[in-house]
Amino acid sequence: MGHMLEHQRAADEMLEGLFIPSETQWIRGATRFVGAPLHQQSLPRDKKLTSEIRKAEERVHQLAERATKTTAWKDRGDVYAQMVMTCSSCHSLHGVVWGPRRSP
């Protein structure tokens, strides 16, 4: 699940970049997202969902690529919201929550 941890780190960095605001932090997070593709072995073992997950993965990486080029803070907030909604839609596809687990 290293891929999901990279997505989580990237999203956190982007969010920090929005709130601070920090150009460097925003770009670092967006670039991290672009560089963290989903590998077949990282998918849940539910073949019915593979296509939908792949579509969401493609969409979130397109948005991350857009985020690396977005300079206006309002536009950055918009692209971040779209990314989080895409992540949410993908993670809710599967009946069991998948992704990084938190330690108790």
N, CA, C and O atoms as CSV, one atom per row, in Angstrom:
chain,resi,resn,atom,element,x,y,z
A,1,MET,N,N,0.810,-1.206,0.000
A,1,MET,CA,C,0.000,0.000,0.000
A,1,MET,C,C,0.856,1.273,0.000
A,1,MET,O,O,0.375,2.342,0.377
A,2,GLY,N,N,2.099,1.162,-0.414
A,2,GLY,CA,C,2.965,2.330,-0.499
A,2,GLY,C,C,2.395,3.405,-1.400
A,2,GLY,O,O,2.589,4.597,-1.163
A,3,HIS,N,N,1.692,2.978,-2.433
A,3,HIS,CA,C,1.072,3.910,-3.368
A,3,HIS,C,C,0.060,4.813,-2.665
A,3,HIS,O,O,0.045,6.026,-2.875
A,4,MET,N,N,-0.773,4.218,-1.841
A,4,MET,CA,C,-1.787,4.997,-1.131
A,4,MET,C,C,-1.140,5.939,-0.111
A,4,MET,O,O,-1.620,7.052,0.106
A,5,LEU,N,N,-0.064,5.491,0.503
A,5,LEU,CA,C,0.656,6.378,1.434
A,5,LEU,C,C,1.240,7.576,0.699
A,5,LEU,O,O,1.232,8.692,1.219
A,6,GLU,N,N,1.746,7.348,-0.507
A,6,GLU,CA,C,2.264,8.460,-1.316
A,6,GLU,C,C,1.143,9.422,-1.683
A,6,GLU,O,O,1.333,10.638,-1.652
A,7,HIS,N,N,-0.028,8.885,-2.033
A,7,HIS,CA,C,-1.170,9.756,-2.323
A,7,HIS,C,C,-1.546,10.565,-1.083
A,7,HIS,O,O,-1.827,11.759,-1.179
A,8,GLN,N,N,-1.550,9.921,0.066
A,8,GLN,CA,C,-1.895,10.614,1.305
A,8,GLN,C,C,-0.876,11.719,1.594
A,8,GLN,O,O,-1.257,12.842,1.922
A,9,ARG,N,N,0.395,11.412,1.475
A,9,ARG,CA,C,1.438,12.430,1.699
A,9,ARG,C,C,1.281,13.587,0.724
A,9,ARG,O,O,1.378,14.753,1.106
A,10,ALA,N,N,1.038,13.251,-0.542
A,10,ALA,CA,C,0.885,14.280,-1.572
A,10,ALA,C,C,-0.302,15.188,-1.263
A,10,ALA,O,O,-0.193,16.411,-1.344
A,11,ALA,N,N,-1.429,14.585,-0.909
A,11,ALA,CA,C,-2.625,15.374,-0.585
A,11,ALA,C,C,-2.376,16.258,0.636
A,11,ALA,O,O,-2.820,17.406,0.672
A,12,ASP,N,N,-1.670,15.731,1.630
A,12,ASP,CA,C,-1.345,16.520,2.827
A,12,ASP,C,C,-0.456,17.703,2.469
A,12,ASP,O,O,-0.670,18.814,2.955
A,13,GLU,N,N,0.539,17.468,1.622
A,13,GLU,CA,C,1.434,18.560,1.218
A,13,GLU,C,C,0.683,19.626,0.431
A,13,GLU,O,O,0.913,20.821,0.616
A,14,MET,N,N,-0.205,19.196,-0.435
A,14,MET,CA,C,-0.993,20.156,-1.207
A,14,MET,C,C,-1.888,20.982,-0.284
A,14,MET,O,O,-2.006,22.196,-0.449
A,15,LEU,N,N,-2.514,20.322,0.681
A,15,LEU,CA,C,-3.377,21.023,1.628
A,15,LEU,C,C,-2.582,22.031,2.450
A,15,LEU,O,O,-3.028,23.159,2.662
A,16,GLU,N,N,-1.406,21.619,2.912
A,16,GLU,CA,C,-0.537,22.554,3.631
A,16,GLU,C,C,-0.186,23.743,2.745
A,16,GLU,O,O,-0.178,24.888,3.197
A,17,GLY,N,N,0.104,23.458,1.473
A,17,GLY,CA,C,0.415,24.532,0.531
A,17,GLY,C,C,-0.722,25.519,0.377
A,17,GLY,O,O,-0.487,26.713,0.192
A,18,LEU,N,N,-1.959,25.033,0.451
A,18,LEU,CA,C,-3.119,25.916,0.365
A,18,LEU,C,C,-3.279,26.768,1.621
A,18,LEU,O,O,-3.570,27.961,1.533
A,19,PHE,N,N,-3.091,26.158,2.780
A,19,PHE,CA,C,-3.367,26.853,4.034
A,19,PHE,C,C,-2.269,27.797,4.475
A,19,PHE,O,O,-2.555,28.814,5.107
A,20,ILE,N,N,-1.035,27.495,4.166
A,20,ILE,CA,C,0.065,28.316,4.684
A,20,ILE,C,C,0.032,29.739,4.116
A,20,ILE,O,O,0.205,30.622,4.955
A,21,PRO,N,N,-0.145,30.101,2.929
A,21,PRO,CA,C,0.028,29.396,1.676
A,21,PRO,C,C,1.518,29.276,1.310
A,21,PRO,O,O,2.335,30.136,1.638
A,22,SER,N,N,1.827,28.189,0.630
A,22,SER,CA,C,3.208,27.929,0.240
A,22,SER,C,C,3.254,27.361,-1.171
A,22,SER,O,O,2.791,26.250,-1.430
A,23,GLU,N,N,3.811,28.135,-2.057
A,23,GLU,CA,C,4.008,27.698,-3.443
A,23,GLU,C,C,4.818,26.406,-3.476
A,23,GLU,O,O,4.477,25.467,-4.194
A,24,THR,N,N,5.889,26.369,-2.696
A,24,THR,CA,C,6.785,25.212,-2.668
A,24,THR,C,C,6.057,23.963,-2.202
A,24,THR,O,O,6.183,22.901,-2.813
A,25,GLN,N,N,5.298,24.085,-1.129
A,25,GLN,CA,C,4.582,22.928,-0.588
A,25,GLN,C,C,3.518,22.437,-1.572
A,25,GLN,O,O,3.345,21.231,-1.747
A,26,TRP,N,N,2.815,23.355,-2.204
A,26,TRP,CA,C,1.799,22.983,-3.185
A,26,TRP,C,C,2.422,22.197,-4.335
A,26,TRP,O,O,1.943,21.119,-4.686
A,27,ILE,N,N,3.478,22.734,-4.915
A,27,ILE,CA,C,4.142,22.078,-6.048
A,27,ILE,C,C,4.730,20.737,-5.627
A,27,ILE,O,O,4.655,19.766,-6.379
A,28,ARG,N,N,5.310,20.675,-4.442
A,28,ARG,CA,C,5.879,19.417,-3.939
A,28,ARG,C,C,4.795,18.338,-3.865
A,28,ARG,O,O,5.013,17.208,-4.304
A,29,GLY,N,N,3.633,18.682,-3.312
A,29,GLY,CA,C,2.548,17.713,-3.198
A,29,GLY,C,C,1.990,17.302,-4.552
A,29,GLY,O,O,1.768,16.116,-4.796
A,30,ALA,N,N,1.761,18.265,-5.431
A,30,ALA,CA,C,1.226,17.950,-6.757
A,30,ALA,C,C,2.197,17.072,-7.537
A,30,ALA,O,O,1.786,16.131,-8.215
A,31,THR,N,N,3.473,17.381,-7.441
A,31,THR,CA,C,4.500,16.596,-8.133
A,31,THR,C,C,4.577,15.186,-7.558
A,31,THR,O,O,4.743,14.219,-8.302
A,32,ARG,N,N,4.458,15.066,-6.240
A,32,ARG,CA,C,4.468,13.740,-5.608
A,32,ARG,C,C,3.281,12.917,-6.124
A,32,ARG,O,O,3.424,11.725,-6.399
A,33,PHE,N,N,2.124,13.545,-6.254
A,33,PHE,CA,C,0.943,12.842,-6.754
A,33,PHE,C,C,1.171,12.337,-8.182
A,33,PHE,O,O,0.869,11.187,-8.501
A,34,VAL,N,N,1.702,13.207,-9.025
A,34,VAL,CA,C,1.959,12.823,-10.414
A,34,VAL,C,C,2.903,11.620,-10.472
A,34,VAL,O,O,2.743,10.743,-11.321
A,35,GLY,N,N,3.870,11.582,-9.582
A,35,GLY,CA,C,4.880,10.531,-9.598
A,35,GLY,C,C,4.519,9.274,-8.844
A,35,GLY,O,O,5.390,8.441,-8.598
A,36,ALA,N,N,3.258,9.107,-8.465
A,36,ALA,CA,C,2.850,7.920,-7.687
A,36,ALA,C,C,1.749,7.153,-8.417
A,36,ALA,O,O,0.601,7.150,-7.971
A,37,PRO,N,N,2.084,6.504,-9.533
A,37,PRO,CA,C,1.057,5.751,-10.260
A,37,PRO,C,C,0.636,4.490,-9.518
A,37,PRO,O,O,1.412,3.903,-8.764
A,38,LEU,N,N,-0.600,4.091,-9.748
A,38,LEU,CA,C,-1.132,2.873,-9.135
A,38,LEU,C,C,-0.664,1.665,-9.930
A,38,LEU,O,O,-0.799,1.629,-11.153
A,39,HIS,N,N,-0.120,0.688,-9.243
A,39,HIS,CA,C,0.335,-0.540,-9.881
A,39,HIS,C,C,-0.724,-1.620,-9.703
A,39,HIS,O,O,-1.440,-1.649,-8.701
A,40,GLN,N,N,-0.810,-2.493,-10.676
A,40,GLN,CA,C,-1.822,-3.552,-10.689
A,40,GLN,C,C,-1.874,-4.316,-9.359
A,40,GLN,O,O,-2.959,-4.627,-8.868
A,41,GLN,N,N,-0.715,-4.617,-8.780
A,41,GLN,CA,C,-0.682,-5.400,-7.541
A,41,GLN,C,C,-1.227,-4.616,-6.344
A,41,GLN,O,O,-1.471,-5.198,-5.288
A,42,SER,N,N,-1.420,-3.307,-6.498
A,42,SER,CA,C,-1.959,-2.488,-5.413
A,42,SER,C,C,-3.485,-2.449,-5.396
A,42,SER,O,O,-4.086,-1.972,-4.433
A,43,LEU,N,N,-4.103,-2.946,-6.452
A,43,LEU,CA,C,-5.563,-2.912,-6.535
A,43,LEU,C,C,-6.195,-3.918,-5.583
A,43,LEU,O,O,-5.607,-4.963,-5.304
A,44,PRO,N,N,-7.400,-3.608,-5.078
A,44,PRO,CA,C,-8.129,-4.606,-4.300
A,44,PRO,C,C,-8.401,-5.818,-5.185
A,44,PRO,O,O,-8.454,-5.688,-6.408
A,45,ARG,N,N,-8.567,-6.947,-4.610
A,45,ARG,CA,C,-8.777,-8.174,-5.386
A,45,ARG,C,C,-10.246,-8.355,-5.765
A,45,ARG,O,O,-10.864,-9.367,-5.434
A,46,ASP,N,N,-10.780,-7.388,-6.442
A,46,ASP,CA,C,-12.164,-7.427,-6.907
A,46,ASP,C,C,-12.160,-6.992,-8.370
A,46,ASP,O,O,-12.193,-5.797,-8.665
A,47,LYS,N,N,-12.120,-7.937,-9.262
A,47,LYS,CA,C,-11.968,-7.659,-10.691
A,47,LYS,C,C,-13.091,-6.791,-11.261
A,47,LYS,O,O,-12.891,-6.104,-12.263
A,48,LYS,N,N,-14.268,-6.815,-10.636
A,48,LYS,CA,C,-15.382,-5.999,-11.111
A,48,LYS,C,C,-15.070,-4.509,-10.981
A,48,LYS,O,O,-15.600,-3.692,-11.734
A,49,LEU,N,N,-14.222,-4.164,-10.040
A,49,LEU,CA,C,-13.936,-2.758,-9.768
A,49,LEU,C,C,-12.708,-2.226,-10.493
A,49,LEU,O,O,-12.486,-1.015,-10.516
A,50,THR,N,N,-11.921,-3.094,-11.075
A,50,THR,CA,C,-10.652,-2.684,-11.665
A,50,THR,C,C,-10.819,-1.540,-12.653
A,50,THR,O,O,-10.052,-0.578,-12.607
A,51,SER,N,N,-11.793,-1.618,-13.536
A,51,SER,CA,C,-12.010,-0.581,-14.539
A,51,SER,C,C,-12.346,0.759,-13.884
A,51,SER,O,O,-11.793,1.791,-14.264
A,52,GLU,N,N,-13.244,0.748,-12.907
A,52,GLU,CA,C,-13.641,1.984,-12.226
A,52,GLU,C,C,-12.470,2.591,-11.449
A,52,GLU,O,O,-12.289,3.809,-11.424
A,53,ILE,N,N,-11.696,1.737,-10.830
A,53,ILE,CA,C,-10.536,2.224,-10.074
A,53,ILE,C,C,-9.521,2.840,-11.019
A,53,ILE,O,O,-8.956,3.895,-10.730
A,54,ARG,N,N,-9.292,2.194,-12.131
A,54,ARG,CA,C,-8.355,2.721,-13.127
A,54,ARG,C,C,-8.808,4.088,-13.635
A,54,ARG,O,O,-7.986,4.989,-13.807
A,55,LYS,N,N,-10.117,4.249,-13.877
A,55,LYS,CA,C,-10.643,5.537,-14.341
A,55,LYS,C,C,-10.407,6.628,-13.291
A,55,LYS,O,O,-9.981,7.734,-13.623
A,56,ALA,N,N,-10.685,6.310,-12.032
A,56,ALA,CA,C,-10.474,7.284,-10.957
A,56,ALA,C,C,-8.990,7.618,-10.823
A,56,ALA,O,O,-8.625,8.774,-10.611
A,57,GLU,N,N,-8.147,6.608,-10.945
A,57,GLU,CA,C,-6.701,6.811,-10.866
A,57,GLU,C,C,-6.230,7.730,-11.991
A,57,GLU,O,O,-5.438,8.645,-11.764
A,58,GLU,N,N,-6.713,7.483,-13.187
A,58,GLU,CA,C,-6.338,8.333,-14.325
A,58,GLU,C,C,-6.792,9.764,-14.087
A,58,GLU,O,O,-6.043,10.709,-14.335
A,59,ARG,N,N,-8.007,9.920,-13.612
A,59,ARG,CA,C,-8.567,11.251,-13.360
A,59,ARG,C,C,-7.760,12.004,-12.296
A,59,ARG,O,O,-7.442,13.180,-12.474
A,60,VAL,N,N,-7.432,11.329,-11.195
A,60,VAL,CA,C,-6.718,12.017,-10.123
A,60,VAL,C,C,-5.314,12.423,-10.579
A,60,VAL,O,O,-4.802,13.463,-10.166
A,61,HIS,N,N,-4.696,11.605,-11.426
A,61,HIS,CA,C,-3.370,11.966,-11.928
A,61,HIS,C,C,-3.444,13.092,-12.955
A,61,HIS,O,O,-2.523,13.903,-13.045
A,62,GLN,N,N,-4.524,13.153,-13.728
A,62,GLN,CA,C,-4.734,14.291,-14.634
A,62,GLN,C,C,-4.895,15.581,-13.819
A,62,GLN,O,O,-4.336,16.623,-14.161
A,63,LEU,N,N,-5.664,15.485,-12.746
A,63,LEU,CA,C,-5.857,16.647,-11.882
A,63,LEU,C,C,-4.546,17.063,-11.217
A,63,LEU,O,O,-4.268,18.255,-11.086
A,64,ALA,N,N,-3.751,16.101,-10.803
A,64,ALA,CA,C,-2.450,16.413,-10.188
A,64,ALA,C,C,-1.542,17.106,-11.185
A,64,ALA,O,O,-0.841,18.057,-10.840
A,65,GLU,N,N,-1.552,16.633,-12.411
A,65,GLU,CA,C,-0.757,17.279,-13.465
A,65,GLU,C,C,-1.223,18.724,-13.650
A,65,GLU,O,O,-0.407,19.638,-13.773
A,66,ARG,N,N,-2.537,18.918,-13.669
A,66,ARG,CA,C,-3.096,20.276,-13.764
A,66,ARG,C,C,-2.671,21.120,-12.564
A,66,ARG,O,O,-2.369,22.306,-12.703
A,67,ALA,N,N,-2.650,20.501,-11.394
A,67,ALA,CA,C,-2.281,21.215,-10.169
A,67,ALA,C,C,-0.847,21.741,-10.229
A,67,ALA,O,O,-0.555,22.801,-9.675
A,68,THR,N,N,0.045,21.014,-10.892
A,68,THR,CA,C,1.435,21.479,-10.981
A,68,THR,C,C,1.553,22.761,-11.794
A,68,THR,O,O,2.535,23.491,-11.665
A,69,LYS,N,N,0.552,23.038,-12.634
A,69,LYS,CA,C,0.590,24.215,-13.520
A,69,LYS,C,C,-0.338,25.334,-13.067
A,69,LYS,O,O,-0.313,26.432,-13.623
A,70,THR,N,N,-1.153,25.055,-12.061
A,70,THR,CA,C,-2.136,26.032,-11.584
A,70,THR,C,C,-1.455,27.026,-10.653
A,70,THR,O,O,-0.791,26.625,-9.697
A,71,THR,N,N,-1.612,28.314,-10.923
A,71,THR,CA,C,-0.923,29.329,-10.131
A,71,THR,C,C,-1.844,30.158,-9.241
A,71,THR,O,O,-1.406,30.652,-8.202
A,72,ALA,N,N,-3.106,30.320,-9.624
A,72,ALA,CA,C,-4.032,31.117,-8.818
A,72,ALA,C,C,-4.518,30.290,-7.632
A,72,ALA,O,O,-4.890,29.127,-7.789
A,73,TRP,N,N,-4.512,30.896,-6.444
A,73,TRP,CA,C,-4.883,30.162,-5.233
A,73,TRP,C,C,-6.309,29.648,-5.283
A,73,TRP,O,O,-6.574,28.537,-4.822
A,74,LYS,N,N,-7.245,30.433,-5.837
A,74,LYS,CA,C,-8.623,29.963,-5.940
A,74,LYS,C,C,-8.690,28.733,-6.828
A,74,LYS,O,O,-9.382,27.769,-6.500
A,75,ASP,N,N,-7.979,28.755,-7.949
A,75,ASP,CA,C,-7.966,27.604,-8.859
A,75,ASP,C,C,-7.321,26.392,-8.193
A,75,ASP,O,O,-7.731,25.256,-8.432
A,76,ARG,N,N,-6.329,26.633,-7.372
A,76,ARG,CA,C,-5.696,25.533,-6.646
A,76,ARG,C,C,-6.684,24.890,-5.679
A,76,ARG,O,O,-6.731,23.667,-5.551
A,77,GLY,N,N,-7.462,25.709,-5.010
A,77,GLY,CA,C,-8.483,25.175,-4.111
A,77,GLY,C,C,-9.500,24.340,-4.869
A,77,GLY,O,O,-9.932,23.292,-4.390
A,78,ASP,N,N,-9.879,24.798,-6.041
A,78,ASP,CA,C,-10.837,24.062,-6.864
A,78,ASP,C,C,-10.274,22.709,-7.310
A,78,ASP,O,O,-10.959,21.690,-7.218
A,79,VAL,N,N,-9.031,22.699,-7.793
A,79,VAL,CA,C,-8.444,21.450,-8.266
A,79,VAL,C,C,-8.216,20.494,-7.090
A,79,VAL,O,O,-8.367,19.282,-7.244
A,80,TYR,N,N,-7.857,21.026,-5.922
A,80,TYR,CA,C,-7.678,20.172,-4.750
A,80,TYR,C,C,-9.011,19.510,-4.372
A,80,TYR,O,O,-9.054,18.317,-4.071
A,81,ALA,N,N,-10.089,20.291,-4.389
A,81,ALA,CA,C,-11.411,19.738,-4.058
A,81,ALA,C,C,-11.800,18.639,-5.045
A,81,ALA,O,O,-12.345,17.613,-4.639
A,82,GLN,N,N,-11.529,18.839,-6.327
A,82,GLN,CA,C,-11.822,17.814,-7.330
A,82,GLN,C,C,-10.992,16.558,-7.092
A,82,GLN,O,O,-11.476,15.442,-7.279
A,83,MET,N,N,-9.748,16.742,-6.683
A,83,MET,CA,C,-8.895,15.585,-6.401
A,83,MET,C,C,-9.431,14.789,-5.215
A,83,MET,O,O,-9.504,13.561,-5.271
A,84,VAL,N,N,-9.801,15.476,-4.154
A,84,VAL,CA,C,-10.319,14.792,-2.965
A,84,VAL,C,C,-11.628,14.071,-3.287
A,84,VAL,O,O,-11.865,12.966,-2.799
A,85,MET,N,N,-12.472,14.690,-4.101
A,85,MET,CA,C,-13.720,14.027,-4.489
A,85,MET,C,C,-13.427,12.781,-5.330
A,85,MET,O,O,-14.106,11.764,-5.189
A,86,THR,N,N,-12.430,12.860,-6.193
A,86,THR,CA,C,-12.058,11.696,-7.007
A,86,THR,C,C,-11.504,10.591,-6.126
A,86,THR,O,O,-11.849,9.423,-6.306
A,87,CYS,N,N,-10.653,10.946,-5.178
A,87,CYS,CA,C,-10.125,9.951,-4.234
A,87,CYS,C,C,-11.265,9.285,-3.473
A,87,CYS,O,O,-11.303,8.063,-3.327
A,88,SER,N,N,-12.181,10.099,-2.996
A,88,SER,CA,C,-13.312,9.585,-2.226
A,88,SER,C,C,-14.166,8.632,-3.053
A,88,SER,O,O,-14.578,7.581,-2.562
A,89,SER,N,N,-14.431,8.990,-4.291
A,89,SER,CA,C,-15.259,8.128,-5.134
A,89,SER,C,C,-14.577,6.784,-5.370
A,89,SER,O,O,-15.244,5.750,-5.412
A,90,CYS,N,N,-13.270,6.789,-5.521
A,90,CYS,CA,C,-12.537,5.544,-5.738
A,90,CYS,C,C,-12.529,4.685,-4.473
A,90,CYS,O,O,-12.786,3.483,-4.537
A,91,HIS,N,N,-12.240,5.289,-3.346
A,91,HIS,CA,C,-12.167,4.538,-2.097
A,91,HIS,C,C,-13.528,4.013,-1.662
A,91,HIS,O,O,-13.598,3.043,-0.908
A,92,SER,N,N,-14.600,4.629,-2.120
A,92,SER,CA,C,-15.928,4.153,-1.743
A,92,SER,C,C,-16.467,3.081,-2.698
A,92,SER,O,O,-17.543,2.533,-2.456
A,93,LEU,N,N,-15.751,2.777,-3.762
A,93,LEU,CA,C,-16.184,1.747,-4.702
A,93,LEU,C,C,-16.218,0.366,-4.062
A,93,LEU,O,O,-17.107,-0.438,-4.343
A,94,HIS,N,N,-15.282,0.110,-3.237
A,94,HIS,CA,C,-15.102,-1.212,-2.648
A,94,HIS,C,C,-15.849,-1.269,-1.318
A,94,HIS,O,O,-15.843,-0.289,-0.573
A,95,GLY,N,N,-16.476,-2.365,-1.013
A,95,GLY,CA,C,-17.244,-2.501,0.222
A,95,GLY,C,C,-16.398,-2.421,1.475
A,95,GLY,O,O,-16.907,-2.126,2.556
A,96,VAL,N,N,-15.114,-2.680,1.335
A,96,VAL,CA,C,-14.182,-2.622,2.453
A,96,VAL,C,C,-13.247,-1.450,2.189
A,96,VAL,O,O,-12.744,-1.295,1.076
A,97,VAL,N,N,-13.014,-0.640,3.183
A,97,VAL,CA,C,-12.105,0.488,3.008
A,97,VAL,C,C,-10.717,-0.055,2.718
A,97,VAL,O,O,-10.215,-0.916,3.440
A,98,TRP,N,N,-10.098,0.451,1.657
A,98,TRP,CA,C,-8.739,0.028,1.345
A,98,TRP,C,C,-7.851,1.247,1.293
A,98,TRP,O,O,-8.314,2.365,1.067
A,99,GLY,N,N,-6.612,1.025,1.498
A,99,GLY,CA,C,-5.647,2.109,1.556
A,99,GLY,C,C,-4.832,1.984,2.820
A,99,GLY,O,O,-4.862,0.948,3.485
A,100,PRO,N,N,-4.101,3.033,3.158
A,100,PRO,CA,C,-3.248,2.943,4.343
A,100,PRO,C,C,-4.050,2.761,5.606
A,100,PRO,O,O,-5.110,3.366,5.770
A,101,ARG,N,N,-3.562,1.945,6.484
A,101,ARG,CA,C,-4.219,1.712,7.767
A,101,ARG,C,C,-3.502,2.492,8.851
A,101,ARG,O,O,-2.280,2.638,8.821
A,102,ARG,N,N,-4.245,2.978,9.778
A,102,ARG,CA,C,-3.665,3.685,10.911
A,102,ARG,C,C,-3.428,2.687,12.040
A,102,ARG,O,O,-4.219,1.770,12.264
A,103,SER,N,N,-2.340,2.887,12.729
A,103,SER,CA,C,-2.051,2.028,13.882
A,103,SER,C,C,-2.971,2.410,15.023
A,103,SER,O,O,-3.304,3.586,15.176
A,104,PRO,N,N,-3.397,1.429,15.840
A,104,PRO,CA,C,-4.287,1.752,16.972
A,104,PRO,C,C,-3.574,2.570,18.022
A,104,PRO,O,O,-4.172,2.927,19.037
